[in-house]
């Protein structure tokens, strides 16, 4: 398969040379056919028009004329004046035949050029979004990457794309996307940008300085928000990765990692993340979750109670239960680190139930000391999607 691809690449790069060589070869073949046939088969002399039409159609009128002149000089003198008698033409007839060949070459070139222009225009329309005018994912199929070259690959997600379209209008939104692309190309002329979805942009370029490129792209996204008299509010997230191009044919697969990083950044309300960051975070989260399940039952997880103060009386009017984790090795782990990870698993339900139990136990002890004060508890939205959540909470309350 690689040999076939290599041959195709050579043919694409040297299409003019191959077309001219094949045309000249056809002229010579026609010449030998003609001189070796008797006059009853001299209609074969019209084979001469084949290389003329081929070269004109593929390379244009100028090449068609050139091949026509060569054909006329080589075969013209031996072409018959009369196919039936085989009478050889005079020089005037030969010159007229030469002009005819040149005309055929020019016409073939004219129609060939117009056909290619129309085909190119149709292909461009197929490769671009009608509304934004930016390339779509079909464009990636024709993209050629350099082997063993490192590429910076990025995904931009605009979280409020539909809101911008509804409020500011689609034209304003697409003008913003085009402005981003123009600004990117002003700094990185060889960058390729594709719009796979209305709220996504993909970009890929040869890596120079990965970290600097991230900073530059971030600046472009932020500085492109002014469209006409409007300054848009853009809720965006970026994901980046760096890949070495080897043998991957589908370039779109290279954006899987940057997509993951962008979605992760969006979920964490961060401006950007690299795929390397995501992998590191996931490993850290996996280790946390592995330890957390056991820690929940080993006393490493506990609650602290933050008082709520009435500003007028300066007296406490309630408590807020806040969860903490004292890891035996990692020591104190910040709540925003492990709660986010736990919320993505079903352990959030068990953790919330434990918070209810511990809070009620603490409140019971307070009541024993004649302290009657409400305790507030934070719950996750994921708890509310659990159809058995309230039944479990009621069951816990019944025990106290």
N, C-alpha and C positions, 0 to 999 in steps of 0.2 A: 504493500500500500504506500509506503514511504517513497519507493522508486517512482510509482505512478504520479504521486503528488509532486515529486521533484521534476519530472518530465513536464507536467502541466505548468509548473512555475517557469521553466525555461521557455516554453512556447508562449506564455503570456508576456514575458519580458521582451521577446524577440519576434513578435508577431509580424512586423514589417519585413524583417529579413526573410522569415520563412515564407511569407506570401510571395515576395519577389522571386525567391529561388524556385518555388513551386510553379509560379507562372512561367518563368523562363524554361523550366523543365517541360511543362506542357507544350510550350511553343516548339521546342526541339522534337518532342514526341510527335506532334502534329506534322512537323516538317518531314520526318522520316516515314510517317504513314503515307503522306502525300506522294513522295518521290518513289515509293515502292508499290504504288497501286496504279492500275491502268486507268484510262480516262473514264471508264464506266463507274468508277468509285471516287471520282474527284470531288463529289459533294462532301467528302470528309474534310476538305479544306476549310469548311466552316467551323471545324473544331477550334480554329484559331481564335474564335470569338470567346471561347470559354475562359482562357487565362485573362483576357481583357476585362471581361465582366467580373471575374473573381477579384482581380487587383483593384479595379475601380470601386466595386462594392465595399471591399474591406478597408481600403487605404485612402480612397478619395479620388477626385477627378484627375489630379496631377499625376498620380501613379497610374491611373487608368490610361491616360494619354501616353505616358512613358512606355508602358507595356504594349500599347497599340502601335507605337512607332517601331518598337523592336519586332513585333509580329509582322508588321507591314514590310520591314526591310528584309526579314528572314524568309517569309513565306509568300509575301505579295508577288514577287516576280514569277513564281511558279504556279500561282493560282490561275485557273483557266478563265478565258473569256466566255466560253460556252461549255457547260457541263456535258452536253451531249457529244459534241465533236471533239472536245478536249483542246480546242484552239487556245494557244497561250495569248494572254492579254498584252496590249501595247503599253508603253510607259504612261500614257495618259489614263488608260484604264487602271493601271496599277496605282497611280497617284490618287485617282478618285476612290479606289478601294482603301487606300491608306487613310484618306479623309474620313471614309465611312467607319473605319476601325477606331479612329481617334474620337469620332462623334459617339460611338458606342461606349468607349471608355469614359468619356466625359459624362454621358447620361447615367451610366452605371454609378459613377462616383457621386453625382448629384443626388440620386435616389438613395445611395448607400449612406451618405452623410446625413440626409434628412431622416432616414430610418433610424440611424444611431442616435441622433438628437432626440427624436420622439421616444425611442426606447429608454434613453437616459432620463428624460423628463418623467416618463411613466415610473421608472424605477425609483427616482427621487421621491415621487409622490407616495410610492409604496413604503419607502424607508422613513418617511416623516409623518409626524402628527399633523393633522389638518389644522387644528386650532393653534398650536404653539409653533409649528414649523421646525421643531427640534427632531432629531433622529429618534426612531423607536428601536426596539430590540432586533428587528430584522437587519439593521445596519451592522450589527456585531458579526453576522455571518461573513461579511466581506472584509472584516477587519484583519489585518495582517500584523502579527506581533513578532518581534525579534527573538529568536531562540536563545535561551540562557540569559536573557535580559531581565532585570528586576523591574517590576512595575508598581507604582503607587495606585491603589484602587480605592475608590470611595463611593459611599452611598449617602445621599442627602434625603432625609424625610422631612416634609413640611406638614406638621401635625394639624395645622389649621387651614390647609389648602382650600377645603370646601367652604369654610367660613369666609375666606378672602374672596372667593368667586361669588358667593352670595351677596356680600356687602359691597365690595369694590368692583366686581364684575370680572368675567373670565379674561377679557382683554388685558386688564391691569395685572392680573395674576400671571398670565403668559408673558407679558412684557417684563415682569420681574424675573421669570425664568430665563428669558432671552438675555436680559442684562447680566445675569450671573454668568451665562455661557460666554458672552462677549468679553466680560472682564477676565474670566479665566483664560480665554484664548489670547488676550492682550499680554498676559504675563507668561503663559505657557502655550505657545503657538501649536505645539504638537499634541495637546491634550484632546482626548475624544470624550464627548459628552452625549449621553443617551437618556431619553425619558421613557422608562419602562411603564410608569403609571402616572396618573395626574399629580400625585403628591410625592413622587420620587424622581431623583436624578441620579444617574450613574456617571462616574468619570474615571478615566484610566489614562495614565501617562508614564513615561519612562522615569524611574526613580532617580533623583539626584541627591536630595537631602530630605529624607522622609519627614523628620520632625518640622523642618522649616516649611515644607509643602503644606503640612497640616495647618500651621499658623497662618500661612498666606490664604489658603482656601477659607478658613474661618473668617478672616478679615473681609474677604470678598463677599461672603454670604451676608455678613453684617452690614457692609457698606453699600450694598446694592438695593436697600429697602426703599429708597426714595424714587418713586415713579411719577414723573410730572410734578404736580403739586401735592401728591399724596405720599405720606411716609407710612409704609405698611408695618403692621405688627406681625412678625414671623416667629411662629413656634416651631423651631427646627431642631433636628438632631442629626449628627453626622457619625458615620462609621468608616473606619479606615483599615486597610490591611496592605501588606506588601507581599507580592508573590513573584516567584521566578517562573518565567514562561518556559515550559519544556515541550510537551507534545499535546497539550490540551487543545482540542479542536473547537469546542464550544466555549467561546470567550465569556458567555453569560454565566458560566459556572464559577468564574473567578469572583463574581460579585456576591456569592453566597456568604462569604466571611464578612464582607463589609456590610451586608444587609443585617446579619446577626448583630454586629457591633452597633449599628445605627439603632436597631430596635431596642437593644439593651440600654443605650444612652437615652433613648426616648422614655423608656420605662423608669429610669432613675433620674429623669429631669436634668440630664447633663448635656452640655453643648456637643460633646463628641466622646467617642471611645475608640480605641484600636482593638482589633481582634485579639491581639496579644494581651491587652488589659482584660478582655472578656474571659479569655482562657485562664488567666491568673485569678480573676475574681471567682470564676466557677470552681476552680480547684479549692480556693479558700472557703467558698460557701459549702462545698461538698464536705470538707473537713469539719466545718462548723456544725453542719447538720448531723454528721456522724456522731459528733461529741454531744450535741444538744439533746438528742433523744435520751441518752443515758443521764445527762446532767439534770434533766427535768425531774428525775427520780432520786438523784444522789445528793440533793441539797445545794448544788452549785447555783441553781436558779433561785432567786429570792425577790422579794418586793421591798421597795422603800416607799415611804408615804410623804408626799409633798403637801404641806398645809395650804389651804385656801383662806386668805385673810380678808375680812371685811375692812375696806379702807376707812370707813367712818368710825367704826368701833375699835379697829386695830385688833380684833379678836378672831381666832380661827373659826370658820364656819363649815369646814369640810376638809377632807383629805383626798388626794389623788394617788391611786396605786400605780407605781412605776416599776417595771420589771428590770432586773439587773442580773448579770451573769459574771461570776467570779470563776474563771477557768483555772485549773490547777497548774497549767503550763503557760498559757497565753495571758494569764492574770485577768484584769478587768477588761471585758469586751463591751464595746459601746453598743447600746440598744439598736441604733440604726444599722449596725452591721448584721446582727443576727436576726432581728425581727423581719427585715426585708427578705432574708433567705427563707425563714420559717414560713412567711406568708405565701410563698410559692409552693408549699407542700401542705399536706393534710395535717401536719403536726400543729398548725395554727389553732385547730379546734381543741386539741388536748391542752395546749398552752393556755388558751383563753379560759378553759374550764378550771385549770389550776389557779389562775389568777382570781377567779370568782371564789374558789374554795379558800385560798389563803387570805383573801380580803375579808371574807365572812368570819373566818377564824380570828383574825386580828380584831375585827369589830366586836366579836363576842368577848374577847379579853378586855377590850375597852369598857364594855358595858359592865363587866364585873367590877370595874373601878369607878363606876358611876359616871362614865364618860359616854355620852350618847351623841355621836357625830357621824354624818353620812360620809361614805367613801365612794368616790367616782372611779369607774373602771373604763379603760380604753379597749375597744374591740375592733377587730378588722372587718372590712366590708365583706371579706370572704366568709366570715362567720354568718353574716346575714343571708348568704346564699344557701346555707345549710338548713334544710327543711326541719331538721330535728334540733336546731340550736336552742330555741326557746323552751322546748320540752326538757332539754338537758339542764338549762339554767334553773327552771322551776324545780326540777328534781334536787339540784344542789341547795337551793334556798330551803327546801323542805327539811333538809338535814340539819339546818341551823335554826 
